[in-house]
Amino acid sequence: MKQDSNYTTNRRKFPRKSFRKTISFISKGDAEVVEGVEIGEGGISFKSTRSMVAEEKMIVNFFLPEGDFFSVRTTLKNVQNASAQSFVYGVSFDDVSLALKRQIRAYV
């Protein structure tokens, strides 16, 4: 079977699943409640109207469905324009507990 070269270069390290849940994050002393977009073992993405820059550190808080509450240190890795006034931010988890990895793996 022939593989498309774009497919092989755009593969992710961890699979992701849609995560349309309410999450919160704290960045530079300011907190915001936002809507999640996707989640995977390596990180989470969410929509926000706040303007942020790559490599910004933040703490993200969320509940996994039928799981626990997590508060995780993250680093902003990806910024995409969702509309004229909102962005989709992708963050990677910095210190992920084994319990969180297991629960995300089970959810995904």
Summary of the structure (lengths in Angstrom):
residues: 108
radius of gyration: 14.4
end to end distance: 26.6
largest distance: 51.1
contacts: 287
relative contact order: 0.21
helix: 14%
strand: 49%
